[in-house]
Amino acid sequence: MQKNVFRAMGLFAVSLCGVATAAQLSPDELAKQSFDQLLLRCTDAFKAEDREKVNNPPQGGYVKVRQTDLKTNYDITRTQSLVSPFMGSLSVSRTGLMTERYPTREEAEASTNLIPKILIVNRFTFAFQSGVWVLKDHAAQSALYKDGVPERLSAPVTYTPSKKGEAPVSPEFVCAFG
């Protein structure tokens, strides 16, 4: 919790620093620069998950898991919209490593045999509105590994962060707090 508070304070400080130079940038430069900052926050948030931890799955037993091989891809597109003059897309993929299932937490923690089990892909769509990136859509897909190679991706599970009358989820929330 304390880590998230410090991260939020850092994001607030970064956003204050950007205000002074925003007036000097063209709309294209402002959109690109702020998306680059968003990309950094997202990458940092996903990298924070790249650590080993032991889980107790519903099927029983204990497994050590870790996410690795973080890859990002993004694009910014100019639109004809006055409300959302730019759209941004961000794709984040990583491999989920896992040990076999062990009867005790201690055995899982001691295991060093982490093997690729799942490819996880998250796709985010943002709209640039009033000088900030607003999350519009998030889709998650996964593929199980078979013989060391990921199989076909699953159908996307889509999360729409805003409904009529509700404020959209901010990119800072998505990328700073996972």
N, C-alpha and C positions, 0 to 999 in steps of 0.2 A: 504494500500500500504506500509506504513512504517513498519507494522508488518511483511509483506513478505520480506522486505529488511533485517530486523534484523534476521529473520529465515534463509534466504539465507546466511547471514554472519556467522551465527552459524553453518550451514552445512559446509561451507568452512573451518571454524576453526576445526570442527570435522574431516574432511577429512585430514587436515594437521597433526593432532595428530596421525592419523592412519598410515601415511607414515613411521614414524620412526620404528614402530613395524612390519610392513608388511614383511620386509626381514627376520625376525626371525620366521615367521609362515610357516607351511606347506601349500601347496595349499588348502587342505581340510579345515584346520583351518582358513585360510584367507577368503575362500568362506563363511564359516559358520559365522565367526565374522562379515564380512561386510553385510551379509544378515540379521543378528540380528540387525545391525544398521539401515538398510533399513526398517525392520519391525517396529522398534521404531518410525522412522520418519513417516511411514504410519499410525500407530496407533495414533500418536499425531495429524496428519493432520485430520483424521476422527473424533477424539475426539473434535477437535475445532468446528466441525459442530454440536456437541451435545449441542445446545442452542436453546432457543425459539426465533422465529422470526415470523413476520406477513407478509404473502404474499397476493398479489392481483392477483388471477388466471385469465386466459383469459375468463372464464365463468362468471366473475363478482364477486362482494362481496370481503370479506376478510376472511382469515383463519389463525389461529396460527398453526405453524408446529414446530416439533422438531424431531431429529434423536436420537435414544437411543438403548440400548442393543447391543453395538458393540461387535462382535465376530470375531476373526481372526484364520486362520488355514494356515499353510504353510508347504512346503516340499522342500528339495534340493536333486537333483539327479545327480550323476556322469554320464557323457556321454563318448562316445568314440571319440568325436570330439576334434581336436586340437585347433580349434577356440573358441569353447564354451564348456570347459570341465565340466561345471556344468549348470544345469537348475534349476531354482527356481520357485515355484508357490506360490501364496498368494491369499487367499480368505478372503474377508472382507464382513461381513453381518451386517445389522442393521435394526431396525424397525423405520418406519416413522410414527410418531404420528400426529394427526390433529384434530382440532376442527371442529364443523359444520361451515357452511358458514354464515357470518354476513354481514349486509349492511354497517357497518362502521368499520374503523380500530380500533377505541376506544373499540367497543364491542368485537372484536376479541382479542385485547390485554388483556382485562379484563377477558376473559374466562379461566377457569381452567380445563375444561373438554376435555383433550387431550386423544384420543382413537387410538389404533393401526389401521392404514389404509393400510400400504404397507410394505412388506419385500423387502429390496434392497440388492442384492448380486453383488459384483464386484470381478472378478477373473483376476489376473495379472499373466503373464508369463514373466520371466526374463531369460536372458542368461548371464553367467559370462564370460566376454571377456576382456582380457588384464588387469585383476585385478579389474574390476568394473562390476556391475550389469547393464545390458542394457535391457530396457523394450522392449519386442517383441510383446506382445499381451495383450489386455484388453477386457474383455467381461462383460457386465452388464445384469442382469436379475432382474425381480421383480415379486411379487405375491401380489395380493390384499387380505386383510383380509375379511373373512366372518364368522360371529358368533364367533369372537375372535381368529380364526385360519387362518393362511395364506393358500390360495389355491395353486394350481399348479403353479410352476415358469413359466414365459414366455419364449419364445425362446430367446436365447442370442442375444444381439446386440453387435457386435464385432467392436472394434476400433483397427486398425493396425497403430501404431505410426510412422512407417518408410516406405517410398517408395524408389524405386531405385533412387539413387542420393541424397537422403535427410538423414540427420543425425537422428538417432533414438531419441525419447524423453527420457530424463534421468529419472531414478527413483526419483531423488530429485525433479524434476519438478512435477511428478505425485503425489508424497507423501508429498511434502512440500507445494505445492501450490494447491492441490486438483485437 
